[in-house]
């Protein structure tokens, strides 16, 4: 039995340890447990705007952290958004990023060791992996504080976390945990024993300074070595599971060193909740920022711009050099060029009407418009060089969907019901994005219905973007703005994917095509004249 004199005094680690702490979350300025409890649903607009593709990539980078729900909680307070922006800017400092990244790797290692402990059935093995997991954790936390004290932090969130960390590391509960861990490991490291194997018997005894004959044998036979020879070294099984002989040997060693193994057992029993909940939450939540920075880094290196937008409660908004992030990520991997675009609204303008040829980038422009607003509200740098955006309450989208066999409604009826549901929910603070509505009916009916929808949006004073083939909608009144997808001046079949703010008469693209194929009035007139002259000569 362990003696009273040499026994370690153990204390169970409490969750808070009596500390008075202000910091709760690196993701939410005002943290509420309800924000992260329960299964959250993906917002309806994610799929239409391809935000689901962006989130899938971000979550895929950091699968073990279960980040998906964080993307479904959209901040409503501009102060919370600024809280996140400040943290993102701190993490853009490579020194700060490396501190957080290395801490995350060590926490991952601690969790790995803990998982080994949980899976094993042999108690001594479980307990040893457990103390190794705790050792990695306490050293990671101490090093994190030391390194954070040596970097220049400007964000409220990371500064408050550093203060929390300092209080935690200097608390009795952490110091006791650290000293217990090192004492247990120190005692275990001093264990030495010998094995006497004779026939089918194994004898275990404490090491008593016996000579190591293995080194003597190697030294003796070294002179007979003649170049490369066949390697007869036996490969040991690296599996964590012990075989029967190893288990028996370990049991005998534990009897020889009863005090050390008793301390190990007690340590395991009282420190089950060794990870501080706030630090565990930080380790997970900080990845919300890290994964996005890793996602956009290759795009930034490729020359694409990102910025932190201003926010406004007015409807005068703009963005310069903005692009569809999901598409850009795909194009970058294929080494293809990304086209950026601008937009702006001045009072009393509310609705952008986008027209132009098919496959000209209109739908991509609509997705970009929604993406930059969503990403901005999440506190992320957005894909643009400069922007001022509206602090919206919700985004509503209507994009064409494939007809389902089980849906007995016609295409037009389905569109009308979906749009009615949107109009019932839209407020003056909402953003509405619609792509090619009422394409299943006649042109006159489509114009009539689309005008009614736009009038409803205008009554609500919402910001909207409408992609349509009906250029007349861009001329409805002073609240509408025309933007047109353009084609190459020299080759009208070549799309530029640039969406420009200019009037749309519905004829420019047709004129370009007619000009290319020699079908304009002037070209036809000249051809008729030339052919008549040729016939006369014959």
Protein Blocks (a to p, Z undefined) as FASTA:
>chain_A
ZZfklpccdddddfklopacfbfbfkbmbacfklmgcjddddfklmmnommmmmmmmmmm
mmmnopmlmmmmccfbfklmmmmmmmmmmmmpmklmmmmmmmmmmmmmmmmmmmmmmmpm
blklmmmmmmmmmmmmmmmmmmmmmmmmmcccfbfklmmmmmmmmmmmmpmklmmmmmmm
mmmmmmmmmpccddddehjaccddddehiacfklmmmmmmmmmpgcjaddfbdcddfbfb
dcfklmmmmmmmmmmmmmlmmmmmmmmmmmmmmpcfklmmmmmmmmmmmmmmmmmmmmmm
nopacddddddfbfbdcdehiacfklmmmmmmnopacdddddddddfbfbdcdeddehio
mmmmmmmmmmmmmmmmnopacddfbdcddddfbdcddddddddfklmbdfklmmmmmmmm
mmmmpcfkbccddehehklbcfklmmmmmmmmmmmmmmnopacddddfblklmmmpmmbc
cddddddfklmkbcghiacddddehlmmmmmmmmmnopafklmmmmmmmmmmmmmmZZ
